[in-house]
Amino acid sequence: MSQPLNPSQHGSIPYVPLHQHSHYSILQASSKVKDLVAVAKEKGFEALALTDNGVMYGALELYQKARNEGLKPIIGCELCVIEGDITDRSSRKTMHNVVLLVKDATGYANLLKLVSMAHLQGFYYKPRINWSLLEAHSEGLICLTGSLNGAIAVPFLRNNPQAARERVAWLAKVFGPDLYIELTDHGLDTEKMVNQFALSLANELGIELVVTNDSHYTWPDDASAHQILLCLQSGKTLSEASLSKYHDGSYSVKSGDELLANFNLDADVVEQALRNTVAVAQKCNLELELGKSILPDFPVPEGHSADSYLRELVLQFAHERCGEVNEAVVARLDYELDIISNMGFPAYFLIVWDFMNYARKNNIPVGPGRGSAAGSLVAYCLGITNIDPMEHNLLFERFLNPERVSMPDIDIDFCIDRREAVINYVSQRYGSERVAQIITFGTLAARAALKAVCRVKEIPFAESDRLAKLIPSLPGTKLAEATAPDTPLGAEVAQNPQVRELVEIALQIEGCNSNTGIHAAGVVISKDPLDTVLPLQYAKDGQVVTQYPMDDVGAIGLLKMDFLGLRNLTIIDNALAMIEKTHPDTGRIDIDHIRLDDTAVYDMLCRADTDGVFQLESGGMRALVKDLKPNCFEDINALVALYRPGPLNSGMATEFVNRKHGRSRIDYPDPKLEPILKDTYGTIVYQEQIMQVAQTLGGYTLGQADLLRRAMGKKKQEEMDKQRDMFVSGCLKGNLGEDKANKLFDTMAEFAAYCFNRSHSAAYAFVAYQTAYLKAHYPVEYLSALLSSVSNDLDKIQQYMVTARTMGIAILPPDINHSDST
């Protein structure tokens, strides 16, 4: 059912932009989606479309951002259509562009299918479909005839108006009243000719007209920045390129009044065509159900549900993993399993258990855990993690909160050399049409943006390099920060008009997408074929990837996993294999069950001899290790948590060291908190400690305490006030005074900015301990494995060779009689 749109509030002529490109039309347009939404509100549009070239990268971003601002999003795409077989790459066929807009769920499904086929079957220089595919997947779509590269303009400008007439008549049969002839006017002579012909076709065939502006940038002042992107795409300089048609700002987002004022056609015709854009928008009423989890079906044995099978497996493995299954273990497992069942996630755990089981059976090294999943005893029993959460005081609610329904997030570290084998197994298990890796976008960062502008404008390399080096090299540095008045580049901008112009353009293209790649870890597993739920394409290496980025894949409810490749797991595995050869009496060391109180390990760490030790080898970390002098696993855990900018810059790490060594007094805000804070010398280091304080003194459940932790992290005042009232009220019931309760809340809020996830630090501290153990006890084998892992990094090779010699280990050249093949 169509939804009426109100006339534009800021202009006399109602209008909706139906043909717009964003920076997801990579190096062809500069508009950010957030800017398109902002200018839509500014100009009083009630709706807006996004129609990037051959892709749907920004579709969900538009959908969510527009709806958040009270605007109607119209998902679309500009697609190339050819005659004949789309798999034929023997020649470059004539392409006609059409703009497709989604009306409803059927149209959305059809557009997903068309875009995916254009990439997976029809890609040849560009993603392509043919007319028969368009016809087969036309239901639920609105078709616009395109601008100067469209279905009318291409044959007409090749002196074949009859072909244009026949094509439009055919489109009218396919789309009926959902076909609209598109008019654009950017002051080009060719547009005037095409528009006159298009108008005659509309009258002859009884087809409605719409005006669009085919916008490629947001504001008129962005025209120069857009030209830079086009030059980057073509590899030309500005003087070599012919881009005059884009230079006058006419391809920006315009209101209906602005378009009418500049259109070279009868005003009544143009005004009606503008009003027709609102009629088109009224037909577009896609409702996406976001946030609802769609898990793949896991094949369970006959007679079992996913829930019952999960319980059976967990209880079966609990005896192997936990030794004595006492009342505390049973109670914890029952608690976790009930929450998992009530939240609908048994299949999730079975899916993860299955591929982890495959990895372990095939001797693929797997990390002990990553992120908050190490807080789950169910995950530990299933072998998904290898850190006992009860032994290390880790909280399940930090991982899966019964007070906040959201998909679990289990990230897995695999041996970097064998990660692909696990992905291939998952693909075979669920079907290659249901599994893909996830796209990521490379963007123009501050330095790259400035260098790009300089290159296109033919600024000498030496000058370009000099200016770029005035921008700090820290990741995430923004040009606006680097050009503040008190900065070196800011001074150049103030004094030199040429530099000012370069920087102004660089600011406009900063953050624009410049390329696509494969997410380092992301893998999606779908219940249904992926091309029915999202658009697909090939990556440069031929792998199928989603067109939606990681967050959007999660937003539509698909199961996304992080399969990370961790080099240190490969090093450990290679070292263990060498130890087995060089120490045959020892056999294979069970590195997952080594004692955590090894004196040789802590002696080595206290000397800050941490070259090659996971997480502990950087110069800054080494200094912290030297100061702390760790003598227990809890200290290594704390090191992983403390070595970050927040704790270091706030003095928190220094205070931790001073308290450990008795240079500062250890205070507990309340005696009840000593069991929670004892291991960290009275300081709050971990997010879980905030949760436990809230539980112990504030009367929170751990689920409620996790919501408190989140609120403190986000610092939203309204939510913080609500949480303060709840915390203080709970403390008063426990006979803690109001002033003391408020002071403790403030302390927790302050520490929340720096606290770390204890589950993650414990898992990574365990890997750190494993590498330290191997270095301390088997230095020859461990350093051999370490050197092999950095064979392409000369600096690291030199560093580890010095380490070996310092330890009295000789470095020998390769020997055909003794060296192993690699």
C-alpha positions in Angstrom: 0.0 0.0 0.0 1.5 3.3 -1.0 2.3 5.9 1.6 1.4 9.6 0.8 4.3 12.0 0.9 3.8 15.6 1.9 4.8 18.4 -0.5 8.3 19.7 0.0 8.5 22.1 2.9 11.3 24.2 1.4 10.2 24.6 -2.2 6.9 25.0 -4.1 7.4 21.9 -6.2 7.4 18.5 -4.5 10.4 16.4 -5.6 12.2 13.3 -4.6 15.8 12.5 -5.9 15.5 9.1 -7.6 18.9 8.9 -9.3 21.8 9.5 -7.0 25.4 8.1 -6.6 27.5 8.0 -3.5 31.2 7.2 -2.9 30.1 3.5 -3.1 30.3 4.2 -6.9 34.0 3.9 -6.3 36.0 6.8 -7.7 33.0 7.9 -9.7 31.1 9.9 -7.1 32.0 11.7 -3.8 28.8 11.9 -1.8 28.8 10.2 1.6 25.4 8.6 2.4 25.2 10.6 5.6 25.6 13.8 3.5 22.9 12.7 1.0 20.5 12.2 4.0 21.5 15.5 5.5 21.0 17.5 2.3 17.7 15.7 1.8 16.5 17.0 5.1 17.9 20.4 4.4 16.0 20.7 1.1 12.8 19.2 2.5 12.7 16.0 0.6 10.5 13.3 2.1 12.4 10.5 0.5 15.6 9.8 -1.4 17.0 7.0 -3.5 20.5 5.6 -3.8 21.4 4.2 -7.2 25.1 3.4 -7.3 26.7 2.0 -10.4 26.2 -1.8 -10.5 26.5 -2.2 -6.7 24.4 -2.1 -3.6 27.2 -1.5 -1.1 25.4 1.4 0.6 21.8 0.2 0.4 21.5 -0.7 4.1 23.4 2.3 5.2 20.9 4.5 3.3 18.0 2.4 4.7 19.0 2.9 8.3 20.3 6.5 8.2 17.3 7.8 6.2 14.8 6.1 8.5 16.6 7.4 11.6 16.0 10.9 10.2 12.4 10.3 9.4 13.0 10.0 5.6 11.8 7.2 3.3 14.8 5.3 1.9 14.5 4.0 -1.7 17.0 1.3 -2.5 18.1 1.1 -6.1 20.9 0.5 -8.5 22.0 1.7 -11.9 22.7 -1.4 -14.0 24.3 -2.0 -17.4 22.2 -4.1 -19.8 23.5 -5.8 -22.9 22.1 -7.9 -25.7 22.8 -11.6 -25.7 24.7 -13.9 -23.4 26.2 -12.1 -20.4 28.9 -14.8 -20.1 30.2 -13.9 -23.6 33.4 -12.0 -23.2 34.6 -12.2 -26.8 33.9 -8.5 -27.3 32.7 -5.4 -25.5 29.0 -5.2 -26.2 27.0 -2.0 -26.3 25.7 -1.2 -22.9 22.5 0.6 -21.9 22.0 1.7 -18.4 18.7 1.6 -16.5 17.9 2.7 -13.0 16.0 0.2 -10.9 14.2 1.2 -7.8 12.8 -1.3 -5.2 9.0 -1.1 -4.5 8.7 -4.0 -2.0 10.2 -7.2 -0.7 9.8 -9.0 -4.1 11.5 -6.1 -5.8 14.3 -6.2 -3.3 14.8 -9.9 -3.8 14.9 -9.4 -7.6 17.4 -6.6 -7.3 19.7 -8.7 -5.1 19.5 -11.4 -7.8 20.1 -9.1 -10.7 23.1 -7.4 -9.1 24.6 -10.7 -8.0 24.2 -12.2 -11.5 25.7 -9.0 -13.0 28.9 -9.7 -11.0 29.1 -13.4 -10.7 28.1 -14.2 -14.3 28.1 -11.1 -16.4 31.2 -9.1 -15.2 33.3 -7.9 -18.1 34.9 -4.5 -17.4 31.6 -3.8 -15.6 28.9 -5.9 -14.0 26.2 -6.6 -16.7 22.8 -8.2 -17.1 20.8 -8.7 -20.3 17.3 -7.8 -21.2 15.9 -11.3 -20.7 17.3 -11.3 -17.1 15.8 -7.9 -16.5 12.4 -9.2 -17.7 12.6 -12.3 -15.6 13.3 -10.3 -12.4 11.2 -7.2 -13.1 8.5 -7.8 -10.5 8.5 -5.3 -7.7 10.9 -2.9 -9.4 10.5 0.5 -11.0 12.6 1.2 -14.1 13.9 4.6 -15.1 15.4 4.8 -18.6 18.6 6.4 -17.5 20.5 9.5 -18.5 23.1 9.9 -21.3 24.2 6.3 -21.1 20.7 5.0 -20.8 18.3 2.9 -22.8 17.0 5.9 -24.9 20.2 8.1 -25.2 22.6 5.4 -26.3 20.8 4.2 -29.5 19.5 7.7 -30.2 23.0 9.3 -30.1 24.1 6.5 -32.4 21.6 7.7 -35.0 19.2 4.8 -34.3 16.1 6.4 -32.9 14.0 3.4 -34.0 16.0 1.1 -31.8 15.4 3.4 -28.9 11.7 3.5 -29.6 11.5 -0.3 -29.8 13.5 -0.7 -26.6 11.3 1.7 -24.6 8.1 0.0 -26.0 9.5 -3.3 -24.8 10.3 -1.9 -21.4 6.7 -0.6 -21.2 5.4 -4.1 -21.8 7.7 -5.5 -19.1 7.2 -2.8 -16.4 3.8 -1.3 -17.4 3.1 1.7 -15.2 6.3 1.2 -13.3 8.4 2.4 -16.3 9.3 6.1 -16.3 11.2 8.0 -19.0 14.0 9.9 -17.3 14.9 13.5 -18.1 18.2 15.2 -17.0 19.6 18.6 -17.8 23.1 19.7 -16.9 23.4 22.2 -19.7 24.8 19.8 -22.2 23.7 20.0 -25.9 23.4 16.2 -26.1 20.9 16.2 -23.2 18.7 18.8 -24.9 18.5 16.6 -28.0 17.9 13.4 -26.0 15.2 15.2 -23.9 13.3 16.3 -26.9 13.3 12.8 -28.3 12.4 11.3 -24.9 9.5 13.7 -24.6 8.2 12.6 -28.0 8.5 9.0 -27.0 6.6 9.6 -23.8 3.8 11.3 -25.7 3.7 8.6 -28.4 3.8 5.6 -26.0 1.9 7.1 -23.1 4.7 6.8 -20.6 5.1 9.1 -17.6 8.2 11.3 -17.2 10.5 11.9 -14.2 13.2 14.5 -13.7 16.4 13.4 -12.0 19.8 15.0 -11.6 22.0 11.9 -11.7 23.9 13.5 -8.8 27.5 12.5 -8.2 28.4 14.9 -5.4 26.4 16.6 -2.7 27.0 20.3 -2.9 28.1 22.4 -5.9 31.4 23.2 -4.2 32.2 19.5 -4.3 32.7 19.5 -8.1 36.5 19.9 -8.0 36.8 17.1 -5.5 34.7 14.9 -7.7 37.0 15.6 -10.6 39.9 14.5 -8.5 38.2 11.1 -8.0 37.5 10.7 -11.7 41.2 11.3 -12.4 42.2 8.8 -9.8 39.9 6.2 -11.5 41.4 6.9 -15.0 45.0 7.4 -13.9 45.1 10.8 -15.6 46.0 14.2 -14.3 43.5 17.0 -14.4 45.1 18.6 -17.5 44.9 15.2 -19.3 41.3 14.5 -18.5 38.2 16.0 -20.2 35.9 16.7 -17.3 34.4 20.1 -18.1 30.8 18.8 -17.9 31.3 18.0 -14.2 32.9 21.3 -13.3 30.0 23.7 -12.8 28.3 22.1 -9.9 25.4 20.9 -11.9 25.7 17.3 -10.8 25.1 18.1 -7.2 21.9 17.4 -5.3 19.2 19.9 -6.3 15.7 20.8 -5.2 12.7 20.7 -7.5 12.7 24.5 -7.8 16.4 24.5 -8.7 15.9 21.9 -11.3 12.9 23.7 -12.8 14.8 27.0 -13.0 17.6 25.4 -15.1 15.7 22.9 -17.3 15.6 23.6 -21.0 12.0 22.2 -21.6 8.5 23.5 -21.3 8.0 24.5 -17.6 4.7 22.6 -17.3 6.2 19.4 -18.6 9.1 19.7 -16.2 7.0 20.5 -13.2 4.8 17.5 -13.8 7.9 15.3 -14.3 9.1 16.6 -10.9 5.8 15.8 -9.3 6.0 12.4 -10.7 9.1 11.7 -8.7 6.8 11.9 -5.6 4.4 9.4 -7.2 7.3 7.0 -7.7 8.4 7.4 -4.1 4.9 6.6 -3.0 5.1 3.3 -4.7 8.3 2.4 -2.9 7.5 0.9 0.5 10.2 -1.7 1.3 10.2 -2.8 5.0 13.3 -4.7 6.0 13.3 -6.7 9.2 16.6 -5.8 10.8 18.1 -7.2 13.9 16.4 -10.6 13.8 18.8 -13.5 13.8 18.6 -16.0 10.9 20.7 -19.0 11.9 21.5 -21.8 9.5 20.0 -25.2 10.3 22.4 -27.5 12.0 21.9 -31.2 11.2 21.3 -33.0 14.5 20.9 -36.7 15.1 17.4 -38.2 14.7 15.3 -37.7 17.8 17.2 -34.6 18.9 16.4 -30.9 18.7 19.3 -28.4 18.5 18.7 -27.7 22.2 18.7 -31.3 23.4 21.7 -32.2 21.3 23.7 -29.2 22.6 22.9 -30.3 26.2 23.9 -33.8 25.5 27.3 -32.8 24.0 28.0 -30.3 26.8 27.4 -32.8 29.5 29.4 -35.5 27.6 32.4 -33.2 27.3 32.1 -31.6 30.7 33.7 -34.7 32.3 36.6 -34.5 29.9 37.1 -30.7 30.3 36.3 -30.0 33.9 37.5 -33.2 35.6 35.1 -33.4 38.6 31.6 -32.2 37.5 30.6 -30.8 40.9 27.5 -28.9 41.9 29.0 -25.6 40.9 29.9 -26.8 37.4 26.4 -28.3 36.9 24.7 -25.2 38.2 26.8 -23.0 35.9 26.2 -25.2 32.9 22.4 -25.3 33.6 22.3 -21.6 33.9 24.2 -21.0 30.7 22.3 -23.6 28.7 18.9 -22.2 29.8 19.9 -18.7 28.7 21.2 -20.1 25.3 18.0 -22.0 24.8 15.7 -19.1 25.8 17.5 -16.8 23.5 17.3 -19.2 20.6 21.0 -19.9 20.1 21.6 -23.6 20.5 22.2 -24.0 16.7 24.8 -21.2 16.9 26.9 -23.1 19.5 26.6 -26.4 17.5 27.7 -24.7 14.3 30.8 -23.3 16.0 31.5 -26.6 17.9 31.3 -28.4 14.5 34.0 -26.4 12.7 36.2 -26.2 15.8 35.9 -30.0 16.1 37.0 -30.2 12.4 40.0 -28.0 13.1 41.2 -30.0 16.1 40.7 -33.3 14.4 42.7 -32.1 11.5 45.5 -30.7 13.7 44.8 -27.1 12.8 46.0 -25.0 15.7 43.3 -23.0 17.3 43.6 -20.2 19.9 42.4 -20.6 23.4 39.8 -17.9 22.9 39.2 -14.4 21.8 36.9 -11.7 23.1 34.2 -12.4 25.6 33.4 -15.9 24.5 36.1 -17.2 26.9 33.6 -16.4 29.7 31.3 -19.3 28.7 31.6 -22.6 30.4 29.5 -24.2 27.6 32.0 -22.9 25.1 34.9 -24.3 27.2 33.2 -27.7 27.5 32.6 -27.8 23.7 36.3 -27.0 23.0 35.4 -23.7 21.4 37.6 -22.0 24.0 40.5 -23.4 26.1 40.3 -21.1 29.1 38.3 -22.4 32.1 36.1 -19.5 33.0 35.5 -20.7 36.5 39.2 -21.0 37.2 39.9 -17.6 35.8 36.8 -15.8 37.2 35.3 -15.0 33.8 31.6 -13.9 33.5 29.1 -15.5 31.1 27.0 -12.3 31.1 29.8 -10.3 29.5 29.5 -12.7 26.6 25.7 -13.4 26.4 23.5 -11.1 28.4 20.0 -12.4 29.2 18.8 -8.8 29.6 19.8 -7.8 26.1 19.0 -10.2 23.2 21.7 -10.1 20.6 23.5 -12.6 18.5 26.5 -14.2 20.3 29.9 -13.2 18.9 32.5 -15.9 19.0 35.7 -14.9 17.3 38.2 -17.6 16.6 42.0 -17.5 16.0 43.3 -20.1 13.7 46.8 -20.9 12.6 47.5 -18.4 9.8 48.6 -21.1 7.3 45.5 -23.3 7.8 42.6 -20.8 8.2 41.5 -21.3 4.6 41.0 -25.0 5.3 38.4 -24.2 8.0 36.6 -21.8 5.7 36.6 -24.5 3.0 35.1 -27.0 5.4 32.3 -24.6 6.4 31.6 -23.9 2.7 31.3 -27.7 2.0 29.2 -28.3 5.1 26.6 -25.7 4.4 27.0 -25.3 0.7 29.1 -22.8 -1.2 26.0 -20.8 -2.1 25.4 -20.2 1.6 29.0 -19.2 2.7 31.1 -16.2 1.7 33.7 -13.9 3.0 32.8 -10.3 3.7 33.7 -7.2 1.8 35.7 -4.3 3.2 36.4 -0.9 1.8 39.7 0.9 1.5 39.3 4.6 2.0 41.4 7.7 1.3 43.0 8.6 4.7 44.4 12.0 5.4 47.8 11.5 3.8 46.5 9.5 0.9 43.8 12.2 0.2 46.3 15.0 0.1 48.8 13.0 -2.0 46.0 12.1 -4.5 45.1 15.8 -4.9 48.7 16.8 -5.4 49.3 14.0 -8.0 46.2 14.8 -10.1 47.1 18.5 -10.0 50.7 17.8 -11.0 52.3 19.1 -7.9 56.0 18.0 -7.9 56.5 14.8 -5.9 59.0 16.3 -3.5 56.5 19.0 -2.5 53.6 16.6 -2.3 55.7 14.3 -0.1 56.8 17.2 2.1 53.2 18.3 2.7 52.0 14.8 3.4 54.7 14.2 6.0 53.4 17.2 7.9 50.3 15.0 8.7 51.0 12.8 11.7 51.3 9.1 10.7 49.1 7.9 13.6 46.2 5.7 12.3 42.9 7.6 12.3 44.5 11.1 12.0 42.0 13.4 10.3 43.0 16.3 8.1 41.0 18.7 10.1 43.2 17.9 13.1 46.4 18.0 11.1 45.5 21.5 9.7 44.5 23.1 13.0 46.1 26.6 13.4 48.8 25.4 15.8 50.1 22.6 13.5 52.8 22.8 10.9 50.4 22.0 8.0 47.9 24.5 9.5 50.6 27.2 9.2 51.3 26.3 5.6 47.5 26.6 4.9 47.4 30.0 6.5 50.3 31.3 4.5 50.1 29.6 1.1 46.9 29.9 -1.0 48.0 26.9 -3.2 48.4 24.7 -0.2 45.1 25.9 1.1 43.3 24.9 -2.1 45.0 21.5 -2.1 44.0 20.8 1.5 40.4 22.0 1.0 39.9 19.5 -1.9 41.7 16.8 0.1 39.2 17.4 3.0 36.4 16.8 0.6 37.7 13.4 -0.6 39.0 12.2 2.7 37.1 9.1 3.8 35.9 8.3 0.3 36.1 4.7 -0.8 38.9 4.0 -3.1 38.9 0.2 -3.4 37.3 -3.0 -2.2 38.9 -5.9 -0.4 38.2 -9.0 1.7 37.6 -8.5 5.4 40.6 -10.0 7.3 38.4 -12.3 9.3 34.7 -12.0 8.4 32.8 -15.1 7.1 29.0 -15.2 6.7 27.0 -18.5 6.9 23.4 -18.3 5.7 20.4 -20.4 6.1 19.3 -19.6 2.6 21.3 -19.1 -0.6 23.2 -15.8 -0.1 22.0 -14.1 -3.2 18.4 -14.2 -1.8 19.4 -12.1 1.2 22.2 -9.9 0.0 24.2 -8.9 -3.1 27.4 -10.8 -4.0 30.4 -10.2 -6.2 33.9 -11.6 -6.8 36.9 -10.2 -5.0 40.1 -9.6 -7.0 41.4 -13.1 -6.1 38.2 -14.7 -7.4 36.6 -15.5 -4.0 32.9 -14.7 -3.6 32.3 -11.9 -1.2 29.2 -10.1 0.1 28.5 -6.5 -1.1 27.3 -5.6 2.3 30.1 -4.8 4.8 30.4 -6.5 8.2 28.0 -4.4 10.2 25.3 -4.6 7.6 25.6 -8.4 7.3 24.9 -8.5 11.0 22.1 -6.0 10.7 20.1 -8.3 8.4 20.5 -11.1 11.0 23.0 -13.3 9.2 25.5 -15.4 11.1 28.9 -13.7 10.7 32.0 -15.2 12.2 35.5 -13.8 12.6 38.0 -16.4 11.5 41.3 -14.8 12.2 44.7 -16.0 11.2 47.2 -15.7 14.1 50.8 -16.1 13.2 51.8 -17.0 16.8 49.7 -20.1 16.7 51.7 -21.2 13.6 54.9 -20.4 15.4 53.8 -22.5 18.4 52.8 -25.4 16.2 56.0 -25.4 14.3 58.1 -25.2 17.5 56.2 -28.1 19.0 56.9 -30.2 15.8 60.6 -29.4 16.1 60.7 -30.2 19.8 59.1 -33.6 19.1 61.9 -34.4 16.6 64.8 -33.0 18.7 63.4 -34.4 22.0 61.9 -37.8 21.0 61.7 -38.9 24.7 59.6 -35.9 25.5 57.0 -36.6 22.8 54.5 -34.0 21.8 54.1 -31.3 24.5 50.5 -30.7 25.5 50.9 -26.9 25.2 47.3 -26.4 26.3 47.8 -28.0 29.7 51.1 -26.7 30.8 51.5 -25.4 34.4 51.0 -21.7 34.9 53.5 -21.3 37.7 56.7 -22.2 35.9 59.6 -20.5 37.6 61.8 -20.3 34.5 59.0 -18.4 32.6 58.6 -15.8 35.3 62.4 -15.4 35.8 62.7 -14.7 32.0 59.8 -12.2 32.1 61.2 -10.4 35.1 64.3 -9.8 33.1 62.1 -8.3 30.4 63.5 -10.9 28.0 60.4 -10.8 25.9 61.7 -10.8 22.3 59.3 -13.1 20.4 56.8 -13.4 23.3 53.3 -12.8 22.1 51.9 -9.5 23.2 54.9 -8.7 25.4 57.7 -7.8 23.0 57.2 -4.2 22.0 59.5 -1.6 23.5 56.8 0.0 25.6 55.4 -3.3 26.8 58.8 -4.5 27.7 59.3 -1.4 29.9 56.0 -2.1 31.6 57.0 -5.8 32.1 60.3 -4.7 33.6 58.5 -2.4 36.0 55.8 -4.9 37.0 58.0 -8.0 37.3 55.2 -10.5 36.8 55.3 -13.5 39.1 51.9 -15.1 38.4 49.5 -15.6 35.6 47.2 -12.8 36.9 50.0 -10.3 36.3 50.4 -11.4 32.7 46.6 -11.1 32.3 46.8 -7.5 33.7 49.7 -6.6 31.4 47.6 -7.4 28.4 44.8 -5.3 29.8 47.0 -2.3 30.9 49.2 -1.8 27.9 46.8 0.5 26.0 46.7 4.3 25.6 44.0 4.8 28.2 45.6 3.0 31.2 49.0 4.2 30.2 48.1 7.9 29.8 45.9 8.1 32.8 48.5 6.8 35.2 46.5 3.7 35.9 49.2 1.3 34.8 51.8 3.1 36.9 49.5 3.0 40.0 49.0 -0.8 39.4 52.8 -1.3 39.4 53.2 0.8 42.5 50.5 -1.1 44.4 52.0 -4.4 43.5 55.4 -3.4 44.8 54.1 -1.7 48.0 54.9 1.8 46.8 51.2 2.8 47.0 48.6 1.8 49.5 46.0 -0.8 48.5 42.6 0.5 49.4 39.2 -1.2 48.9 36.1 1.1 48.8 34.3 -1.5 50.8 35.5 -4.7 52.5 33.0 -6.7 50.4 35.0 -5.7 47.3 38.3 -7.3 48.4 37.6 -10.7 46.7 36.8 -8.9 43.5 39.8 -6.5 43.4 42.5 -8.4 45.3 44.1 -9.8 42.2 44.5 -6.3 40.7 45.7 -4.7 44.0 42.6 -2.8 44.6 42.3 -1.2 41.1 39.5 -1.8 38.6 41.3 -3.2 35.6 38.6 -5.3 33.9 35.1 -4.6 32.7 33.9 -7.7 34.6 35.0 -6.1 37.9 32.6 -3.2 37.3 29.9 -5.8 36.8 30.8 -7.6 40.0 31.0 -4.4 42.0 27.5 -3.5 40.8 26.3 -7.0 41.7 27.9 -7.1 45.2 27.0 -3.6 46.4 24.3 -2.4 44.1 22.2 -5.5 44.1 22.3 -5.9 40.3 22.0 -9.1 38.5 25.0 -9.7 36.3 22.8 -9.1 33.2 21.8 -5.7 34.6 25.4 -5.1 35.5 26.5 -5.6 31.9 23.9 -3.0 30.9 25.5 -0.6 33.5 29.0 -1.4 32.0 27.7 -0.5 28.5 26.1 2.7 29.7 29.3 3.8 31.4 31.2 3.1 28.2 28.8 5.2 26.1 28.4 7.9 28.7 24.9 8.9 27.6 23.8 11.2 30.4 20.1 10.1 30.5 21.1 6.5 30.9 23.9 7.3 33.3 21.5 9.2 35.6 19.1 6.2 35.5 21.9 3.8 36.4 23.2 6.1 39.2 19.8 6.1 40.8 19.6 2.3 40.5 23.1 1.8 41.9 22.8 4.2 44.8 19.4 2.7 45.7 20.8 -0.8 45.8 23.8 0.3 47.8 21.5 2.0 50.4 19.7 -1.3 50.8 23.0 -2.9 51.6 23.8 -0.2 54.2 26.4 1.7 52.2 26.0 5.4 52.7 24.6 7.6 49.8 27.8 9.8 49.6 30.0 6.7 49.5 27.8 5.1 46.9 27.9 8.2 44.6 31.6 8.4 45.0 32.0 4.7 44.1 29.7 5.2 41.1 31.9 8.1 39.9 35.1 5.9 40.4 33.5 3.1 38.4 32.5 5.5 35.6 36.0 6.9 35.5 37.7 3.5 35.3 35.1 2.3 32.7 36.8 4.4 30.1 40.0 2.3 30.5 38.8 -1.1 31.6 39.4 -4.1 29.4 37.6 -7.4 28.7 39.0 -9.9 31.2 38.0 -12.8 29.1 40.0 -11.6 26.1 43.0 -10.6 28.1 43.0 -14.0 29.9 42.9 -15.9 26.6 45.7 -13.8 25.1 47.7 -13.9 28.3 47.6 -17.7 27.9 49.1 -17.5 24.4 51.7 -15.1 25.8 52.5 -17.6 28.5 52.7 -20.5 26.0 55.2 -18.6 23.8 57.2 -17.6 26.9 57.3 -21.2 28.1 58.6 -22.5 24.8 61.2 -19.7 24.7 62.3 -20.4 28.3 62.6 -24.2 27.9 63.2 -24.9 24.2 64.9 -21.7 22.9 66.5 -23.3 19.9 63.3 -24.8 18.5 61.2 -21.8 19.4 63.6 -19.2 17.9 63.9 -21.4 14.7 60.1 -21.3 14.4 60.1 -17.6 15.1 62.7 -16.8 12.4 60.9 -19.0 9.9 57.7 -17.0 10.5 59.3 -13.6 9.6 61.3 -14.7 6.6 60.0 -11.7 4.6 60.8 -9.1 7.3 64.5 -8.3 7.4 64.2 -6.1 10.5 62.6 -8.9 12.5 65.1 -11.4 11.2 68.0 -9.3 12.5 66.2 -8.7 15.8 65.6 -12.4 16.4 69.1 -13.3 15.3 70.6 -10.9 17.9 68.2 -12.5 20.5 69.5 -16.0 19.5 73.1 -15.0 19.8 72.5 -13.3 23.1 71.1 -16.6 24.3 74.2 -18.4 23.1 72.5 -20.0 20.1 74.5 -20.2 16.9 72.9 -19.3 13.6 74.0 -21.8 10.9 73.6 -21.5 7.1 71.3 -23.9 5.2 72.8 -27.3 4.8 71.5 -29.8 2.2 72.3 -32.7 4.4 70.7 -31.4 7.6 68.1 -28.7 6.8 64.5 -29.6 6.5 62.6 -28.8 3.3 60.1 -26.0 3.6 
